[in-house]
């Protein structure tokens, strides 16, 4: 009975998140139609991104490496302090963390598409440039190198990882147990969030997608080619 109730509640929550993301996507597309984009914009975006790539990708690898280290620290700490009797609560929080990452990425995308342009300081030539390019040329992400695809979400994920890592490194074992589910929630959200660009890239590929990723796509757990 509890398992059935939990499954139904999970499906309802997942359905609500999907509905909200569809509404946000429709609003984003409506704005795209009002932008009056001309073909030269595609060439400009492509040229700017190619310049960023050719300028050097070392810093992209640094961001990815930092995120990876924080990931290891967070989940090794969680494993060290795990109590098996908390498993049901841990599964629920893990699922909530995955949904939170999915929902938050949609909110960030919608916010930036709605209120920012490629001329916005700091974010314009970084996040907004790739967002705008994707709406003009959806397959552009499939041509980007590994480091370029992963670095942006890893930067955001690293910021999210700072809280659980700080708690694991500075709290006493007793305090960690009290905050364990909070640490787990933020760690899962950060880890899932760091994969968003790669998952999006797979959703635009007909070939070259790992079998396990195809299985997740068929189960509608990640974006599929038909999205």
RAMO-V561578 format. One record per pair of residues at least 6 apart in sequence whose ideal C-beta (glycine too) atoms are under 7 Angstrom apart, sorted by the first residue. I is the first residue (numbers start at 1). J is the second residue. D is the distance in whole Angstrom. If there is no record, write none. Layout:
I,J,D ; I,J,D
This chain:
10,95,6 ; 13,99,6 ; 14,99,7 ; 17,99,6 ; 17,102,6 ; 17,103,5 ; 21,106,4 ; 24,106,6 ; 24,110,4 ; 27,110,7 ; 28,110,6 ; 28,113,5 ; 31,113,6 ; 31,114,7 ; 32,135,5 ; 37,136,6 ; 41,136,6 ; 42,136,5 ; 42,137,6 ; 45,129,6 ; 45,132,6 ; 45,133,4 ; 45,136,6 ; 46,133,7 ; 48,125,7 ; 48,129,6 ; 49,129,6 ; 49,130,7 ; 49,133,6 ; 53,145,7 ; 53,148,6 ; 57,145,7 ; 57,147,5 ; 57,148,6 ; 60,147,4 ; 60,148,6 ; 60,151,4 ; 61,147,5 ; 63,151,5 ; 63,154,5 ; 63,155,5 ; 63,158,7 ; 64,147,7 ; 64,150,5 ; 64,151,6 ; 64,154,5 ; 66,158,5 ; 67,154,4 ; 67,157,5 ; 67,158,5 ; 67,161,7 ; 67,194,6 ; 70,158,6 ; 70,161,4 ; 70,165,5 ; 71,161,7 ; 71,191,6 ; 73,165,5 ; 73,168,7 ; 74,161,6 ; 74,164,5 ; 74,165,6 ; 74,168,7 ; 74,187,4 ; 75,187,6 ; 77,168,4 ; 78,183,6 ; 78,184,6 ; 78,187,6 ; 81,173,7 ; 81,176,5 ; 81,177,6 ; 81,180,6 ; 89,181,6 ; 90,184,6 ; 93,181,5 ; 93,184,5 ; 93,185,5 ; 94,184,7 ; 94,188,5 ; 96,185,6 ; 97,184,7 ; 97,185,5 ; 97,188,3 ; 97,189,4 ; 97,192,7 ; 98,188,6 ; 98,192,5 ; 100,189,5 ; 101,189,4 ; 101,192,4 ; 101,193,4 ; 104,193,7 ; 105,193,6 ; 105,196,5 ; 109,131,7 ; 112,123,7 ; 112,127,6 ; 112,128,6 ; 112,131,6 ; 113,131,6 ; 116,123,6 ; 116,124,7 ; 116,128,5 ; 117,124,6 ; 117,128,6 ; 118,124,5 ; 118,125,7 ; 118,128,5 ; 118,129,5 ; 118,132,6 ; 120,128,6 ; 127,152,6 ; 133,140,5 ; 134,140,6 ; 134,141,6 ; 138,204,6 ; 139,204,6 ; 141,149,7 ; 141,200,6 ; 141,201,5 ; 141,204,6 ; 142,201,6 ; 142,204,5 ; 142,205,6 ; 149,197,5 ; 149,198,6 ; 149,201,6 ; 150,197,6 ; 150,198,6 ; 152,197,6 ; 153,193,6 ; 153,194,5 ; 153,196,5 ; 153,197,5 ; 154,194,5 ; 156,193,6 ; 157,190,4 ; 157,193,5 ; 157,194,4 ; 160,186,6 ; 160,189,6 ; 160,190,4 ; 160,193,6 ; 161,187,7 ; 161,190,5 ; 163,186,5 ; 164,183,4 ; 164,186,5 ; 164,187,5 ; 167,176,7 ; 167,179,6 ; 167,183,5 ; 168,176,6 ; 168,183,6 ; 171,179,7 ; 199,222,5 ; 199,223,6 ; 200,223,6 ; 202,209,5 ; 202,213,5 ; 203,223,4 ; 203,224,6 ; 203,225,6 ; 203,227,5 ; 206,225,6 ; 213,222,7 ; 216,222,5 ; 217,224,4
